[in-house]
């Protein structure tokens, strides 16, 4: 097998993302997604998901598995993206100083970036499969970046023998425009899930009006 030639070049656009002042850091703060942390607390002992309080399944059966609305499941994927994206943002400054792609700081940063972006495509995939609609989300999903992100996901989760595979580079090479699209889509999805969770229970039942909730 031919050896991989070392290249000093790193991901295009990374040099312009050296500091949190770029506006990227803090975009995907997991602690801001309160509905997700409330519903997806995982106990280390037995790795059993804790059931949310006041759901019909919790009250009636006490079973370890409860019915969850598909939007809740989709928002879990969104949480995974948010957490990975936050890690990516935090590791940008060190990665931007990398001299070559084998540097550990660069490898860690691209690990978080690759998994975050690939997970975001899963959210997009679920959005279409569930036939969900929101004006801003739907507008952003008409962008040609969607197809590039699909190919990027394939490049991440299917082995590619070429280190700088085009499935990865075709999206990343768009630099700041791709970053801004990711940022806008994250905000749009967050707004949608925030609103949905404010109006529905874990199982998808409508919540009572705040004035009647006691």
N, C-alpha and C positions, 0 to 999 in steps of 0.2 A: 504494500500500500504506500502510495507516495506521501511523503511528509507534508504537513501543513506549513506553508511558508509564513513566517512571522511578518506581521505588518504593524507599523507604528500607528497607522490611522485608526481612530476609534469611531464610534457611531457619529454620523453627520449630525450637526446641531448640538452635540453635547457640550461643546466649548461655550456655547451661549447660555448654558443652564448651570453655571457654577455656584450660584448662591441662591438662598431662599428669597432674596430680593427680586428674583425673576418672576415671582408671583406663583410659582408652582407649589412650593411647600405650603402645607396647610389646606390644600384644596380637598384632599381626601382624608379627613380626620375621622377615624373610626368612632371616637367618642361623640361625634356629632350625630351619629346614626342611632339614636336611643332606642328606637323600636326594634332594631336588629339585635342589639346586645341584650335587650330584655327577653327576646324570644329564643335566642340561640346560646344560652349559657351552657357550657359543656363541663360536666364534672369529671375530674381526672379519674376518680374511682369508677371503673367500669365504663367510662366514656359514655355515660347516659345523659341524653339531653333532658334538661329540666323543663317541665311543662309550665307554660304560663298560667298564672292564676286566673280564675273566673272564666274558664272556657267550659263549654258543655261537656266535652270528653273528660276533662279533669274532674268536674263535679260529679259526673254520672258513673264513671268507671274507674278512675284512678289508674288507667292503663298507662304503660310506658310509651305507647305509640298513640298519637292523636292525629285526627284528620287536619290537614293544613291546606289552606287555599293555595292554588297554583301561584298566585301573585306573591304570597309569602315565600314560597320556594324560590321564585325568581329573585326576590329581594335578598335572599341568602347569597346567591351568586354575586349580586351587586356588592354586598358586604365584603366578600372575598376580594373583589376587585379594589374596593376602597382601601382595605388594609394593605394589599400589595402595592397599590399606587402610592400610599403614604410612605412605605418603606423605600420605594424607588426614589421619591422626591428627597428623602432625607439623606440618601447615599450619593446624590448627584455631585456635590462639591468634591468629595474625594475622588470619584470616578473621573471627573473632568481633569484631574491632575495626572491621570494614568499615562504612562509613556508607551505602553503597548498592550494589546488586547488580552495578554495573559496575566496582567496585574490583578491581584486578588480584589482590589477595590472595584475595578472595572467589571470583573466577573460577577461579583455580588450585585452590583447595580443593574447589570443587564439581566441577571436572573430575575430580580424583582420586576423590572420593566417588561420582560418577555412574558412572564406569567400574568402580570396585571393586564396587559393589553390582550392577551389570548383569552383571559377570563371575561374581559369586557365584551368580546365577541360572543361569548356564550350568553351573556345578558341580552345582546341584540337578537341572537337566535331564538331565545325563549320569548322575547317580546313579540316576534313575528308568529311564533308557534301558538301563542296564547291569543293572538289577534288583538293585542292591546293598542290603544290609540291615545296620543297626546300631541297637541299641535306642535310644540317645540321639539319633542323627541322625534316625531315623524318627519319634521323638516330636516333635522340633522341626519336622519337615516337615508335621505335621498342623496347624500354626498357620496362621491366615488370612493372615499376612504373606507366605506363599509366593505367593499369587495377586497380592497388591499388588506384590511384588517382580518378578513376571513382567510386570506392566503397566509398572512402572518401567523394566525393561530395554527394553521396546518404546519407551517415551518417550525413552530415551537413544539407541538405535540406529536409530530411524526418525524422520525429520524431523517436528517438530511446530511449526506457525507461532506458537503461543502460548508466550511465554517461560516463564511459570509454568504449565505444562500439568498438568492433574489427574493424569496418569499418574505424574508425579514427586511432586506434592504429597500424593497420597493415602497414599503410604508415609512420606514425610518428616514429615508432620503428626502421626504417632504418637509423635514425639519420643523420649524415653528408652526407652520400651518397645520401639521398633523397634531402637534401638541395642543394647539388652541382648540382644535376640533374635539380631541379627547376631553379636554377640560370642560368645554361647553356641553358635551354629551353627558359627562358625569353630573354636572349641575342639573341638567334636565331630568335625568333619571332620578336623582335625589329628590327633586321637587315632586315628581310623580309619586314615588314611594312614600315620602313624608305625608302627602295628602291622603294616599290610599290607607296607610296605617292609622291615620288620625280618624278615619271614618269607618274602619272595619276591625273586627276582632281577628284573632289568629286564624280562626276557621272560616273567615270571610263573611260573618254575619254583620249587618250594619250596627254600628254603635249607637246608643241612644244619644239624643242631643245633650250637650254639656249641661244645660239647665236642668235636665231630668236625671243626670247621672249621680246626683247626690253629692 
